Amino acid sequence: LSTNQRFMQLWNIPPELRGSASDERMLNFVLSQVAEPNAFLARVKYLYEHRQEVSQEEVGLKNGRVFDRYSAPMCSAQGKYYGRIWFFRDTTERRNLEVAMRQSDKMSAVGQLAAGVAHEINNPLGVILGFAQALVRRMQADDPLEMPLRSIEKEAIRCKNLVQDLLTFSRASKAEREPIDLNRAVEGALSLVTAQARMGHIEVRKELAPELPRVLGNLNQIQQVIINLSNNAMDAMTNAGVLTLKTEYLQQGSLSWVCLKVIDTGPGIPAEIRSRIFDPFFTTKPVGKGTGLGLSLVHEIIQKHSGTIDVSSEPGRTQFL
């Protein structure tokens, strides 16, 4: 097995293996990083058994990276087979950009639809709610219509809140912006979620970096992001827990970022649904408990502020960054 320096870097091959004469040790180290090692190994064996086959596939790693893998037979001009040549290229960033672009197109289309639907629903909904509330105020305490009318009022209010969420979602790019203090935004947002946290026996912790530079944004929308992420975290922690909000100032060369982390100690987000949590109307909550717009609105606002949002999750710890 002959490898170049780039292969060693891509697979983080330790120095003690780089000069090893054992191909098996090198292969086992590579397999330890692959998300599906059995399938990877079966494919390698298949290609060595089918010498003339050319193959190009994606290889997923346990740490979330994605490699493009190309393999072809290596033969002399006379057709003598010497083995196979393997190329690996890290395509994680390109893949993430493609996913972000698809998500952006999807959110834009949903935003346009949401605006139209919300306006069409808002007017008749206002009439229903208005008449229901007027009748409720005139009823006697023992009126048999009290329960159905109050149900109409309750559900109309719930629909009204959903319509408001749709309108907020569709207007995410239209708000005026000014230099804002992220720490101040966190403090203001937490004042609105502390009561719910106490009711759920959830401890709220703040780790705010001092003297953060101001960022250009809309204070109300940034607070909406913090509230939505906090509410989502508290909903996940059904039997108490800890909610942590942390701000940081990050620098890398000439680049710098202001960063917000929202961390909870809930059960974690299952891997099979993690890619869908920012989709509009996607929710795992029971009917009537969530609209599925909270995280999609967060994604839309952050994107319109030229920011990024990532999630990492395991049992006992979920972090939105």
C-alpha positions as CSV (number, residue, x, y, z in Angstrom):
1,L,0.0,0.0,0.0
2,S,1.5,3.3,-1.1
3,T,0.0,6.6,0.0
4,N,0.8,10.3,-0.4
5,Q,1.0,13.0,2.3
6,R,-2.5,14.3,1.5
7,F,-4.1,10.9,2.2
8,M,-2.4,10.9,5.6
9,Q,-3.7,14.3,6.4
10,L,-7.3,13.6,5.3
11,W,-7.5,10.4,7.4
12,N,-5.4,11.8,10.3
13,I,-3.0,8.9,10.1
14,P,-0.8,8.9,13.2
15,P,3.0,9.0,12.7
16,E,3.5,5.4,14.0
17,L,1.4,4.1,11.1
18,R,2.9,6.2,8.4
19,G,5.9,4.1,8.0
20,S,4.2,0.8,8.9
21,A,4.6,-2.1,6.6
22,S,1.2,-3.5,7.7
23,D,-1.5,-2.6,5.3
24,E,-4.1,-4.2,7.6
25,R,-3.3,-1.7,10.4
26,M,-3.7,1.2,8.1
27,L,-7.0,-0.2,6.8
28,N,-8.3,-0.8,10.3
29,F,-7.5,2.8,11.3
30,V,-9.4,4.1,8.3
31,L,-12.4,1.8,9.0
32,S,-12.5,3.1,12.6
33,Q,-13.4,6.5,11.2
34,V,-16.0,5.4,8.6
35,A,-19.7,5.7,9.6
36,E,-20.5,2.3,7.9
37,P,-17.3,0.3,8.0
38,N,-18.8,-3.0,7.0
39,A,-20.3,-1.6,3.8
40,F,-17.0,0.3,3.1
41,L,-15.0,-2.9,3.5
42,A,-17.4,-4.9,1.4
43,R,-17.1,-2.4,-1.4
44,V,-13.3,-2.4,-1.3
45,K,-13.3,-6.2,-1.5
46,Y,-15.8,-6.1,-4.4
47,L,-13.7,-3.7,-6.4
48,Y,-10.6,-5.8,-6.0
49,E,-12.5,-8.9,-7.1
50,H,-13.9,-7.0,-10.2
51,R,-10.6,-5.6,-11.5
52,Q,-11.8,-3.6,-14.5
53,E,-14.6,-1.7,-12.6
54,V,-14.3,2.0,-12.1
55,S,-16.2,3.4,-9.1
56,Q,-17.0,6.8,-7.6
57,E,-19.0,7.1,-4.3
58,E,-19.5,9.2,-1.2
59,V,-18.1,8.0,2.1
60,G,-19.6,9.3,5.3
61,L,-17.4,9.6,8.4
62,K,-18.5,9.3,12.0
63,N,-17.5,12.9,12.7
64,G,-19.9,14.2,10.0
65,R,-17.4,14.8,7.3
66,V,-18.0,13.4,3.8
67,F,-15.4,12.2,1.3
68,D,-15.7,11.7,-2.4
69,R,-14.0,8.3,-3.2
70,Y,-12.8,7.4,-6.7
71,S,-11.2,4.1,-7.6
72,A,-9.9,2.7,-10.9
73,P,-7.7,-0.2,-12.0
74,M,-4.0,0.5,-12.5
75,C,-2.8,-1.3,-15.6
76,S,0.2,-1.2,-17.9
77,A,0.0,-0.3,-21.6
78,Q,-0.1,-4.1,-22.3
79,G,-3.1,-4.5,-19.9
80,K,-1.2,-6.1,-17.1
81,Y,-3.0,-5.5,-13.8
82,Y,-1.0,-4.0,-11.0
83,G,-3.7,-3.1,-8.5
84,R,-6.1,-0.2,-7.9
85,I,-5.6,3.5,-7.4
86,W,-7.8,5.3,-4.9
87,F,-8.5,9.0,-4.6
88,F,-10.2,10.7,-1.6
89,R,-11.4,14.3,-1.5
90,D,-13.1,16.1,1.4
91,T,-16.4,17.4,0.0
92,T,-17.9,18.3,3.3
93,E,-17.9,22.1,2.8
94,R,-19.3,21.8,-0.7
95,R,-22.1,19.4,0.4
96,N,-23.0,21.8,3.3
97,L,-23.2,24.7,0.9
98,E,-25.5,22.7,-1.4
99,V,-27.7,21.8,1.5
100,A,-27.8,25.4,2.6
101,M,-28.8,26.6,-0.9
102,R,-31.6,24.1,-1.1
103,Q,-32.8,25.1,2.3
104,S,-32.7,28.8,1.3
105,D,-34.7,28.2,-1.8
106,K,-37.2,26.1,0.2
107,M,-37.6,28.8,2.9
108,S,-38.0,31.6,0.3
109,A,-40.8,29.7,-1.4
110,V,-42.5,28.9,1.9
111,G,-42.2,32.6,3.0
112,Q,-44.0,33.8,-0.2
113,L,-46.7,31.2,0.3
114,A,-47.0,32.0,4.0
115,A,-47.6,35.7,3.4
116,G,-50.4,35.0,0.9
117,V,-52.1,32.3,3.0
118,A,-51.8,34.4,6.2
119,H,-53.5,37.5,4.7
120,E,-56.3,35.3,3.3
121,I,-56.9,33.6,6.6
122,N,-56.5,36.6,8.9
123,N,-59.7,38.5,7.9
124,P,-62.3,35.7,8.2
125,L,-60.5,34.5,11.4
126,G,-60.9,37.9,12.9
127,V,-64.6,37.8,12.2
128,I,-65.0,34.4,13.8
129,L,-63.0,35.3,16.9
130,G,-64.8,38.6,17.3
131,F,-68.3,37.1,17.2
132,A,-67.3,34.2,19.5
133,Q,-65.9,36.6,22.1
134,A,-68.9,38.8,21.9
135,L,-71.2,35.9,22.5
136,V,-69.1,34.6,25.4
137,R,-69.3,38.0,27.2
138,R,-73.1,37.9,27.0
139,M,-73.7,34.4,28.2
140,Q,-75.0,33.3,31.5
141,A,-72.8,31.1,33.7
142,D,-75.0,28.0,33.1
143,D,-75.5,28.5,29.4
144,P,-75.2,25.1,27.5
145,L,-73.4,26.9,24.7
146,E,-70.6,28.2,26.9
147,M,-68.2,25.2,26.4
148,P,-68.5,25.1,22.5
149,L,-68.2,28.9,22.3
150,R,-65.2,29.0,24.5
151,S,-63.7,26.2,22.4
152,I,-64.2,28.2,19.3
153,E,-62.6,31.2,21.0
154,K,-59.6,29.1,22.2
155,E,-59.0,27.5,18.8
156,A,-59.5,30.8,16.9
157,I,-56.8,32.4,19.1
158,R,-54.5,29.5,18.4
159,C,-55.0,29.9,14.7
160,K,-54.5,33.7,15.1
161,N,-51.1,33.0,16.7
162,L,-50.2,30.6,13.9
163,V,-51.1,33.3,11.3
164,Q,-48.9,35.8,13.2
165,D,-46.0,33.3,13.1
166,L,-46.6,32.9,9.3
167,L,-46.5,36.7,8.9
168,T,-43.4,37.0,11.0
169,F,-41.8,34.3,9.0
170,S,-42.6,36.0,5.7
171,R,-41.3,39.4,6.9
172,A,-38.0,38.1,8.3
173,S,-36.0,40.0,5.6
174,K,-37.8,43.3,5.9
175,A,-36.9,44.6,9.4
176,E,-34.6,47.6,9.9
177,R,-31.2,46.9,11.4
178,E,-28.9,48.8,13.7
179,P,-25.8,48.0,15.8
180,I,-27.0,45.8,18.8
181,D,-25.5,44.3,21.9
182,L,-26.0,40.6,21.8
183,N,-25.6,40.3,25.6
184,R,-28.4,42.8,26.0
185,A,-30.6,40.9,23.6
186,V,-30.0,37.7,25.7
187,E,-30.9,39.5,28.9
188,G,-34.1,40.9,27.4
189,A,-35.2,37.6,25.9
190,L,-34.5,35.6,29.1
191,S,-36.8,37.9,31.1
192,L,-39.6,36.4,28.9
193,V,-38.7,32.8,29.4
194,T,-37.7,32.7,33.1
195,A,-41.2,32.1,34.3
196,Q,-41.7,29.1,32.1
197,A,-38.3,27.7,33.1
198,R,-39.3,27.9,36.8
199,M,-42.5,26.1,36.1
200,G,-40.6,23.3,34.4
201,H,-37.9,23.1,37.2
202,I,-35.3,24.2,34.7
203,E,-32.2,26.1,35.8
204,V,-31.2,28.9,33.5
205,R,-27.5,29.8,33.3
206,K,-25.9,32.7,31.6
207,E,-22.2,32.8,30.4
208,L,-22.0,36.2,28.7
209,A,-18.6,37.3,27.3
210,P,-17.7,40.8,28.5
211,E,-17.3,43.7,26.0
212,L,-18.7,42.0,23.0
213,P,-18.5,44.1,19.8
214,R,-21.9,45.2,18.5
215,V,-23.4,43.4,15.5
216,L,-25.7,44.8,12.8
217,G,-29.1,43.3,13.3
218,N,-32.7,43.8,14.4
219,L,-33.0,43.5,18.2
220,N,-36.6,42.2,18.1
221,Q,-35.7,39.4,15.6
222,I,-32.6,38.4,17.5
223,Q,-34.6,38.2,20.7
224,Q,-37.2,36.1,18.8
225,V,-34.3,33.7,17.9
226,I,-33.2,33.4,21.5
227,I,-36.8,32.9,22.8
228,N,-37.6,30.3,20.1
229,L,-34.4,28.3,20.8
230,S,-34.9,28.6,24.6
231,N,-38.5,27.4,24.3
232,N,-37.5,24.5,22.1
233,A,-34.9,23.5,24.6
234,M,-37.3,23.7,27.6
235,D,-39.9,21.7,25.8
236,A,-37.3,19.0,25.3
237,M,-36.4,18.9,29.1
238,T,-39.6,17.4,30.4
239,N,-38.2,16.4,33.8
240,A,-36.2,19.4,34.9
241,G,-32.7,20.2,33.5
242,V,-30.3,23.0,32.7
243,L,-30.6,25.7,30.0
244,T,-27.4,27.5,29.2
245,L,-27.0,30.6,27.1
246,K,-23.4,31.5,26.2
247,T,-22.0,34.3,24.1
248,E,-18.4,34.3,22.7
249,Y,-16.2,36.4,20.5
250,L,-14.3,34.2,18.1
251,Q,-11.3,35.2,15.9
252,Q,-9.5,33.3,13.1
253,G,-6.9,35.3,11.3
254,S,-8.4,38.5,10.0
255,L,-12.0,37.2,10.5
256,S,-14.1,37.5,13.6
257,W,-17.6,36.5,14.8
258,V,-19.9,37.1,17.6
259,C,-21.4,33.7,18.6
260,L,-24.4,32.6,20.7
261,K,-24.8,29.0,22.0
262,V,-28.0,27.6,23.5
263,I,-27.4,24.4,25.3
264,D,-29.8,22.1,27.0
265,T,-29.6,18.8,29.0
266,G,-32.5,17.1,27.3
267,P,-32.6,13.7,25.7
268,G,-31.1,14.9,22.4
269,I,-32.4,15.0,18.8
270,P,-32.5,11.7,17.0
271,A,-30.0,11.5,14.1
272,E,-32.7,10.4,11.7
273,I,-34.7,13.7,12.0
274,R,-31.8,16.1,12.6
275,S,-31.6,17.2,9.0
276,R,-35.4,18.1,9.1
277,I,-35.6,20.3,12.2
278,F,-35.4,23.6,10.3
279,D,-38.1,22.5,7.8
280,P,-41.3,24.6,8.0
281,F,-44.1,22.8,9.8
282,F,-41.9,19.9,10.9
283,T,-42.5,19.1,14.5
284,T,-42.4,16.1,16.8
285,K,-44.7,17.7,19.4
286,P,-48.2,16.4,19.9
287,V,-51.1,18.0,17.9
288,G,-51.9,21.4,19.3
289,K,-48.5,21.8,21.1
290,G,-46.4,23.2,18.3
291,T,-46.8,24.7,14.8
292,G,-43.4,23.5,13.4
293,L,-42.4,27.1,12.6
294,G,-40.2,28.0,15.6
295,L,-36.9,26.6,14.3
296,S,-37.6,27.4,10.7
297,L,-38.2,31.0,11.7
298,V,-34.9,30.9,13.6
299,H,-33.1,29.6,10.5
300,E,-34.7,32.3,8.3
301,I,-33.8,35.2,10.6
302,I,-30.2,34.0,11.1
303,Q,-29.8,33.6,7.4
304,K,-31.2,37.0,6.6
305,H,-28.6,38.4,9.2
306,S,-25.8,36.7,7.1
307,G,-25.2,34.3,9.9
308,T,-25.1,30.5,10.3
309,I,-26.7,28.1,12.6
310,D,-25.6,24.6,13.4
311,V,-26.8,21.9,15.8
312,S,-25.0,19.1,17.6
313,S,-26.8,16.6,19.7
314,E,-26.3,13.5,21.8
315,P,-28.3,12.1,24.8
316,G,-28.0,14.6,27.6
317,R,-26.7,17.5,25.5
318,T,-28.0,19.5,22.6
319,Q,-26.3,22.7,21.4
320,F,-27.5,25.3,18.8
321,L,-24.6,27.4,17.7
